[in-house]
Amino acid sequence: MRGLRSTLVLLVVAICLGAYIYFVERHRDPASTPEPNEQLFTFDADDVTELQIRAEDGAVTDLRQDEGVWRVVAPVETAADDVAATSVAASLATLDIDRVLEEGAVDLEPFGLDAPALDVSFAAGGDSQRLLIGDETPTGANRYAKLGASDRVFLIAGHHGTTFNKTTFDLRDKTVLDFNRDTLDRLEVSSGEQTIEFTRDGDDWRLAMPLGAAADFATVEGLIGSLGSGRMRAVESENADALEEYGLEAPAHTVSMHAGSATATLQIGVETPDGTYFARDAARPLVFTVDASLVTSLERDASEYRRKALFAFRPFNARRLEIERGDEVVVFEKRAADEDDEEAEDIWELVAPETGSVPHAEMEDLLSKLSGLRAESFVASREEAGVGPEQVAATVRAQFGDDDTEEQVVVWRSGEDTFAIAGEEPGAGRIDGQAFDGAIEALEAVRSAGSRDEG
């Protein structure tokens, strides 16, 4: 009976609860969605044409926008950092009021608005406005703010203190050297007595001074990229007359970027106490500082710019391979697959000194090991390396690509050292002797596998 009584009590409670939900809660209005914060302004970022920002340090900067391009017009006339200026305009256009504190504040001192930390005046859509930003709230989550002609005090998000606290240096273009890398055809790097010159060769770069040789594309492009992305660390002087105090009367490094008749020149002076370097763009009067890493990239020896890869071919585009060692020349040629058989692959064949087909895997291994040979360093002359005709270990010739481009690499052995050079380039590159031995072993493996298949 006791169990039945408990069950009946629970049943009654459940029925009552269900009735309450059905008759009361279903008629109650759903919870309203919180109203969004009030947007302070109604213009778009593109409507902002003028800005005047007084930062927390008191620096005042005027900017003007014309057809989407921002310029700093005071205290100096110069190009603006377009990203920084556009960010300020966008932040104004989307600025929200988190909460209104007083509609008609009499005493602004408690909010830090009697002497605002930040003062942003601007023109947008033909109207001029002024935003004043005071202290942080005790939690640091918000800042007190008001419009210039109003006593209405409200809260904005705390991060806007950083958004609008921009100095002239923050807002100016900090590009070290302005050039179009897509149209570059020549560049020169002069450091002390060394001048390195690069010239465009189709899609590649070549060294023209102090020697003629193929340049390492990635290294040259890396240099160009570091110059293009280089940024000022600080402006030392807007109009420097005494260049000698910066080491710029006789620069330690000079870089000239040529694009047709246009030239952009960067000069590097002496090191500053904080580890940066004085520098100037020869087309502008100001002196600024740059990171030491930019200067380091200009101190490379010419040999560091040489192309390290000995071969340009790759296993997939090679069409013919000759390896000459002593009196023997081993020749391989690729035969095109049957066009009527969609699944057929091109076939490599040994055509000299013996003939026969060769296994695909072994041939790929040989091609991969040869094309992967790289110079670790260079010596200026073969005499310095102690190599000549008597030290030739192998001459490798390859044809590749749809136009059957030809290339040749000579490999020398001198004692425990192995050297190689591509084509008629000067000097010799020191290569990994074990890597070369691995390529020769792969050659013998191909010939051996081909002989077994023939058998």
C-alpha positions in Angstrom: 0.0 0.0 0.0 2.9 2.3 0.9 4.4 1.9 -2.6 1.1 2.5 -4.3 0.5 5.7 -2.3 4.0 7.0 -3.3 3.2 6.3 -6.9 -0.1 8.1 -6.8 1.5 11.1 -5.2 4.1 11.3 -8.0 1.4 10.9 -10.6 -0.6 13.8 -9.1 2.5 16.0 -9.1 3.3 15.2 -12.7 -0.3 15.9 -13.8 -0.2 19.3 -11.9 3.1 20.2 -13.5 1.9 19.3 -17.0 -1.3 21.3 -16.5 0.7 24.4 -15.4 2.9 24.2 -18.4 -0.1 23.8 -20.7 -2.3 26.5 -19.3 0.2 29.0 -18.1 3.7 28.8 -19.8 2.4 28.2 -23.3 0.7 31.6 -23.3 3.8 33.5 -21.9 5.7 35.6 -24.4 9.1 34.2 -25.3 12.2 35.9 -23.9 13.0 38.9 -26.1 16.2 39.0 -28.1 18.7 41.5 -26.5 18.7 44.7 -28.5 21.9 45.3 -30.4 24.2 48.1 -29.2 23.6 51.5 -30.7 25.8 52.3 -33.6 27.4 55.7 -33.0 27.7 56.8 -36.7 25.8 56.0 -39.9 28.4 56.5 -42.5 30.6 53.9 -44.3 34.4 53.7 -44.0 34.8 54.9 -47.6 33.0 58.1 -46.7 35.7 59.3 -44.4 37.9 61.8 -46.3 39.8 63.5 -43.5 41.3 62.5 -40.2 43.0 64.3 -37.4 44.3 62.2 -34.5 45.8 63.4 -31.3 47.4 60.4 -29.7 48.1 59.8 -26.0 51.6 61.3 -26.3 50.1 64.5 -27.7 51.3 64.0 -31.3 48.8 65.3 -33.8 48.5 63.8 -37.3 46.4 65.0 -40.2 45.5 62.7 -43.0 43.5 63.2 -46.2 41.9 60.6 -48.5 41.5 61.1 -52.2 40.0 58.4 -54.5 40.8 55.7 -51.9 44.4 56.8 -51.3 45.4 58.2 -47.9 48.2 60.7 -47.4 49.7 62.3 -44.3 49.4 66.1 -44.7 50.7 67.2 -41.3 53.1 67.5 -39.5 54.8 66.1 -42.6 53.7 65.5 -46.2 54.1 61.9 -47.0 52.3 58.8 -48.1 50.2 57.1 -45.4 50.2 53.6 -44.3 47.0 52.7 -46.1 46.2 49.8 -43.9 46.5 51.8 -40.7 44.5 54.8 -42.0 41.8 52.6 -43.5 41.6 50.6 -40.2 40.9 53.9 -38.3 38.2 54.9 -40.8 36.6 51.4 -40.6 36.6 51.5 -36.8 34.8 54.8 -36.7 32.2 53.6 -39.2 31.4 50.6 -37.1 31.8 52.0 -33.6 29.2 50.9 -31.1 28.0 52.4 -27.9 28.1 49.7 -25.2 26.1 51.7 -22.7 25.0 55.3 -22.1 26.1 56.5 -18.7 24.8 60.1 -18.6 22.7 62.0 -21.2 23.9 65.4 -20.0 27.0 65.1 -17.9 27.9 68.2 -15.9 31.2 67.1 -14.6 33.5 65.3 -17.1 36.5 65.0 -14.8 35.4 61.6 -13.3 35.4 60.1 -16.8 38.8 61.6 -17.9 36.9 63.6 -20.5 37.8 67.1 -19.2 41.2 66.4 -20.7 40.6 63.5 -23.1 43.5 61.0 -23.7 42.5 60.7 -27.3 40.9 63.2 -29.7 39.8 62.0 -33.2 38.3 64.6 -35.5 37.1 63.5 -39.0 35.1 64.4 -42.0 32.6 61.9 -43.5 29.8 62.4 -46.0 30.2 66.2 -45.8 29.9 66.4 -42.0 32.6 67.0 -39.5 32.6 65.1 -36.2 34.8 64.7 -33.1 35.2 61.7 -30.9 36.8 62.2 -27.5 38.0 59.2 -25.5 38.8 59.4 -21.8 39.8 57.0 -19.1 39.4 53.2 -18.9 36.7 51.8 -16.7 37.8 50.2 -13.5 37.6 46.7 -15.1 39.5 47.9 -18.2 36.8 46.4 -20.5 35.6 49.8 -21.7 36.6 53.4 -22.2 34.6 56.5 -21.4 33.8 58.6 -24.5 31.7 61.4 -25.9 31.2 63.4 -29.0 32.7 66.8 -29.2 29.5 68.9 -29.2 27.6 66.7 -26.8 27.5 66.1 -23.0 26.3 62.6 -23.5 28.8 60.2 -21.9 28.9 56.6 -23.0 31.1 53.5 -23.0 32.9 52.0 -26.0 34.9 48.8 -26.1 38.3 49.1 -24.4 40.3 47.9 -27.4 39.5 51.1 -29.2 42.0 52.9 -27.0 44.6 51.1 -29.0 42.7 51.4 -32.3 42.7 55.2 -32.2 46.0 55.8 -30.4 48.1 56.3 -33.5 51.2 58.5 -33.8 52.4 60.1 -37.0 54.9 57.3 -37.4 52.2 54.7 -36.9 50.1 56.3 -39.7 52.9 57.0 -42.3 54.0 54.7 -45.0 57.1 52.9 -43.6 58.2 51.3 -46.9 62.0 51.3 -47.1 62.3 51.2 -50.9 59.4 51.5 -53.4 59.7 49.4 -56.5 57.7 47.0 -58.6 59.3 43.6 -58.4 57.4 42.3 -61.4 59.2 44.7 -63.7 62.7 44.4 -62.3 65.3 43.5 -64.9 68.5 44.3 -63.0 69.8 44.9 -59.5 73.1 45.8 -58.0 74.4 45.3 -54.5 77.6 47.2 -53.6 79.3 46.5 -50.2 82.8 47.9 -49.7 84.9 46.9 -52.7 82.5 44.2 -53.9 79.7 44.9 -56.4 77.3 42.1 -57.3 75.1 42.6 -60.3 72.1 40.4 -61.3 70.3 40.5 -64.6 66.9 39.0 -65.5 67.2 36.0 -67.8 63.6 35.1 -68.8 62.0 33.7 -65.7 65.4 33.2 -64.0 68.2 35.4 -62.6 71.9 35.4 -63.6 75.0 36.8 -62.0 76.6 39.4 -64.2 79.3 40.7 -61.8 81.8 39.8 -60.4 81.4 36.7 -62.5 78.9 35.3 -65.1 77.0 32.4 -63.7 73.4 31.1 -63.1 72.0 32.6 -59.9 70.0 30.7 -57.3 66.5 31.9 -58.0 65.2 31.5 -54.5 68.2 33.4 -52.9 67.9 36.3 -55.3 64.1 36.5 -54.9 64.6 36.3 -51.2 66.8 39.3 -51.3 64.3 41.2 -53.5 61.5 40.2 -51.1 63.4 41.4 -48.0 63.9 44.8 -49.7 60.3 45.0 -50.8 58.9 44.1 -47.4 61.5 46.1 -45.4 60.0 48.6 -43.1 61.4 51.6 -41.2 62.0 51.1 -37.5 62.0 54.9 -36.8 62.5 58.2 -38.7 65.7 59.9 -37.5 65.4 63.1 -39.6 62.8 64.3 -42.1 65.4 66.3 -44.0 69.0 65.4 -43.2 71.7 67.6 -44.5 74.7 66.2 -42.7 74.7 62.7 -44.1 78.2 61.9 -42.7 76.9 61.6 -39.1 74.7 58.7 -40.3 77.5 57.1 -42.4 75.5 57.9 -45.5 77.9 60.2 -47.2 79.9 57.0 -48.1 77.4 54.2 -47.5 78.5 50.8 -46.3 75.9 49.2 -48.6 74.1 50.5 -51.7 71.3 48.6 -53.5 70.0 49.8 -56.9 66.9 48.2 -58.3 66.4 48.8 -62.1 63.2 48.4 -64.1 63.8 49.8 -67.5 64.8 53.4 -67.1 63.5 53.6 -63.6 65.9 53.1 -60.6 65.3 52.9 -56.9 68.3 53.1 -54.6 68.7 52.2 -50.9 71.8 53.3 -49.0 72.8 51.8 -45.6 74.9 53.7 -43.2 76.4 53.0 -39.7 74.9 50.9 -36.9 72.9 52.8 -34.2 73.3 52.2 -30.5 70.1 50.0 -30.5 71.4 47.6 -33.1 69.5 49.0 -36.1 71.1 50.8 -39.1 70.7 54.3 -40.5 69.4 54.2 -44.1 67.9 56.4 -46.8 66.1 56.1 -50.1 68.1 58.2 -52.5 64.9 59.7 -53.9 63.8 61.1 -50.5 65.4 63.5 -48.0 64.6 61.6 -44.8 66.9 59.3 -42.9 65.4 56.3 -41.1 66.5 53.2 -39.4 66.1 49.6 -40.5 66.5 46.1 -38.9 69.9 44.5 -38.8 68.4 41.5 -40.6 68.0 43.6 -43.8 71.6 44.6 -43.6 72.8 41.0 -43.1 71.0 40.0 -46.3 73.3 42.5 -48.2 76.5 41.1 -46.8 76.5 37.8 -48.7 79.5 36.9 -50.9 78.8 36.6 -54.6 79.3 32.8 -54.4 76.4 32.5 -52.1 74.1 33.7 -54.9 75.2 31.0 -57.4 72.8 28.3 -58.3 73.5 25.2 -56.2 71.6 22.7 -58.3 73.8 21.3 -61.0 71.0 20.1 -63.2 67.8 21.8 -64.4 66.1 18.6 -65.6 63.8 16.6 -63.4 63.0 12.8 -63.6 59.6 13.5 -65.1 60.8 15.7 -68.0 64.1 14.0 -68.9 64.2 12.6 -72.5 67.8 11.5 -73.0 70.8 10.9 -70.7 74.4 10.3 -71.5 77.0 9.4 -68.9 80.6 9.4 -70.1 83.3 7.8 -67.9 86.7 7.3 -69.4 86.3 5.7 -72.8 82.7 4.5 -72.2 79.6 6.4 -72.9 76.3 5.0 -71.6 73.2 6.4 -73.3 69.5 6.2 -72.4 66.6 7.5 -74.3 62.9 7.7 -73.5 60.4 6.2 -76.0 56.9 7.7 -76.1 54.1 5.5 -75.0 51.6 4.0 -77.5 49.0 6.8 -78.1 46.3 4.2 -78.6 46.9 2.7 -75.1 45.7 5.3 -72.5 47.3 3.3 -69.7 50.7 2.9 -71.3 53.7 4.7 -69.9 56.8 6.1 -71.6 59.6 3.6 -71.7 63.3 4.2 -71.1 65.8 2.2 -73.2 69.5 1.7 -73.1 70.9 2.5 -76.5 74.7 2.4 -75.9 77.1 0.7 -75.5 74.5 -2.2 -75.3 70.8 -2.0 -76.1 67.7 -3.0 -74.3 64.8 -1.8 -72.1 65.5 -0.8 -68.5 63.2 -1.1 -65.5 61.2 2.0 -64.7 62.0 2.1 -60.9 65.7 1.8 -61.3 65.8 4.5 -64.0 63.8 6.8 -61.9 66.2 6.3 -59.0 69.2 7.2 -61.3 67.5 10.3 -62.6 66.5 11.4 -59.1 70.0 11.0 -57.7 71.6 12.9 -60.6 69.1 15.7 -60.6 69.5 16.1 -56.9 73.3 16.7 -57.0 74.1 20.2 -55.5 77.1 22.3 -54.9 77.8 22.9 -51.3 80.2 25.7 -52.0 82.2 27.2 -54.8 85.9 27.8 -55.5 86.8 30.7 -57.9 89.0 28.7 -60.2 89.6 25.1 -61.1 93.3 25.6 -60.6 92.4 26.4 -57.0 90.5 23.2 -56.8 93.3 21.2 -58.3 91.2 19.8 -61.1 91.7 19.5 -64.8 91.2 17.0 -67.7 93.1 14.2 -65.8 90.7 14.5 -62.8 87.5 14.2 -64.8 85.4 11.4 -63.2 82.3 11.8 -65.4 80.6 14.0 -67.9 76.8 13.9 -67.8 74.7 15.3 -70.6 70.9 15.5 -70.5 68.1 16.5 -72.7 64.8 17.5 -71.2 61.5 19.3 -71.8 59.4 19.5 -74.9 62.1 21.5 -76.7 64.9 19.1 -75.8 66.9 21.6 -73.8 70.5 20.3 -73.4 72.7 20.6 -70.4 76.1 19.2 -69.4 77.8 18.7 -66.1 81.4 17.7 -65.6 82.5 16.0 -62.3 86.1 15.9 -61.1 87.8 13.9 -58.3 90.7 15.5 -56.5 92.0 13.5 -53.6 89.0 13.2 -51.2 87.2 16.1 -52.8 84.6 16.0 -55.5 83.9 19.0 -57.7 81.4 19.7 -60.5 80.3 22.5 -62.7 77.4 23.0 -65.1 78.1 24.1 -68.7 80.8 26.7 -69.3 80.4 28.4 -65.9 83.6 29.5 -64.1 85.2 27.9 -61.1 83.9 24.6 -59.6 81.4 23.6 -57.0 82.3 21.3 -54.2 79.7 18.5 -54.0 79.0 15.6 -51.7 81.2 12.7 -53.0 78.9 10.1 -51.4 75.9 11.5 -53.3 77.9 11.2 -56.6 78.9 7.7 -55.7 75.2 6.9 -55.1 74.4 8.1 -58.6 77.1 5.9 -60.1 75.8 2.9 -58.1 72.3 3.7 -59.4 73.7 3.7 -63.0 75.2 0.2 -62.5 72.0 -1.0 -60.9 70.1 0.1 -64.0 72.5 -1.6 -66.4 72.5 -4.8 -64.2 68.7 -4.9 -64.1 68.4 -4.3 -67.8 70.8 -7.2 -68.4 68.8 -9.5 -66.2 65.6 -8.6 -68.1 67.2 -9.3 -71.4 68.4 -12.7 -70.1 
